Amino acid sequence: MALLGLRVLSMLLLRTVAFMRGTAVLANAQLEGTCRHDHAMLQVELAARATWARFSDLDCVKQTKASDAQCIPCKKNLSDGTLVDRFQGNCKRDATVLASQVFTPWHTCGQDGSCPWHRLPKFRGGECWAFNKGEFTRYHGPAGVCIKKSWPSRHIPTVDYAKANMAHSWQNVADFIAAYQWSMEQRESWGDRPDTVMTCQLFCGEGNRSCGNTGDCTCGEACAEPTPVTTAGNQATLATTTTTTTTTMTTTTSTTTAMASTMSVIGPVHDGDTIWLRAHTGRFLTVQGTGLHAKWRARLSWEALVIEKASSESAAITSGDAIFLRAHTGNRVTVGDFDEGGHFEATAVHAKWNHKGSWQRFIIEKKGTGGPIYANDTIYLRAHTGKRIAVEGTLVQAKWDHMGSWQALVLESDDASLRAA
């Protein structure tokens, strides 16, 4: 009996060992199959990623299957030759890819604002649009862009899809503006279709005052700028320059002569002068504590800034000079800060420090032809980031490199006229 029991026990042990070996072999086979599957899927994914524009080595952004002519360069040159980023965020992301599809340069409208018929239903029904400050408006002319209003799927670039994308952040709005401007630059480069190039004057309409850059236009009275035309005693009398189609050459010449004569009497703004900067809203840049805003129309001590020239070559301030702006607190206007978590905020504008470093340095740029800066000139302030000071509502930030209405500042100062007296 004992021998029989040992034999039964031995058989059970052999079967258990065989079962365990079989289980291990099956598990290894499954694991090996899974690894082979995962490796194959990884190869497929890597191959797919290699075809995506955002993972390509091209320094431009477009949809995967789009023409290379739709690839928007990630960099652009400023008027002074400086190479800067075209977009606010990552060059290759959903917003920029969509913008490259929406603002395809050759999607022009007909003379009557019509759009071509397409064979495929998903591309039919395009309408003519103009784009400005993140908003689409219907347009009737060749300078418009043919885009579908909507489509059930997001695989088709539409106005509604673009608006939904821009609603996520101001960076997306800025990137759509940049893409729109690039599109118009391409049309202008054609040379034979100037009627397809959108301008602020076209957008605002004939006879209406316009200012700013394409895609960031301002229309109407907001574009009026006070210009000194005569001097009475120690006070400069101001008049509003209004451009009309009835101005004669004689009138233009006499006005220009009067302005030149007045400027030669008053002279340019100097290093150490007190200035005030008036935004497109009619309100002044204000330093309250360590923060900056544009809430008030009063021209008082909180709005006063002392302009300091970085170079000591001459006292006069000229377009292109590097300057600093000292507030009533003794601190200087600065671009760049750190939040409570220690993260760098490149668009922040404040007056926390009295340094005269790169973060406090601005390049002052005069609107138009450049030259000496005079009181009541429209100027732009370009920071070390390549972005310009902008006023959005009452908020003062350095978000964009545009030279549009939000970045335009009218420089007011009394010191030059006092020197002339």
Helices and strands as residue ranges (DSSP letters): H 2-51, G 53-55, E 60-61, G 68-70, E 72-73, E 75-77, E 83-85, H 94-102, G 121-123, E 126-132, E 135-138, E 145-148, H 159-166, H 170-190, G 194-196, H 200-204, E 210-213, E 216-219, G 220-223, E 226-232, E 235-240, H 249-266, E 274-278, E 284-288, E 291-296, G 301-303, E 305-309, E 322-326, E 332-338, E 344-353, G 358-360, E 362-366, E 378-382, E 388-392, E 395-400, E 409-412, H 415-420
